[in-house]
């Protein structure tokens, strides 16, 4: 958990953790390329969408 979330407990520091089961013995990491998340400047009030 990010330290900012523990220190401030504000929505802007929320994270989501999704656990996925193996499918036919294959993990999601073996199928899709990881997406590097980058901090955004001036994103307050703007929609952010992550797809994969």
Order of alpha helices (4+ residues) and beta strands (2+ residues): alpha
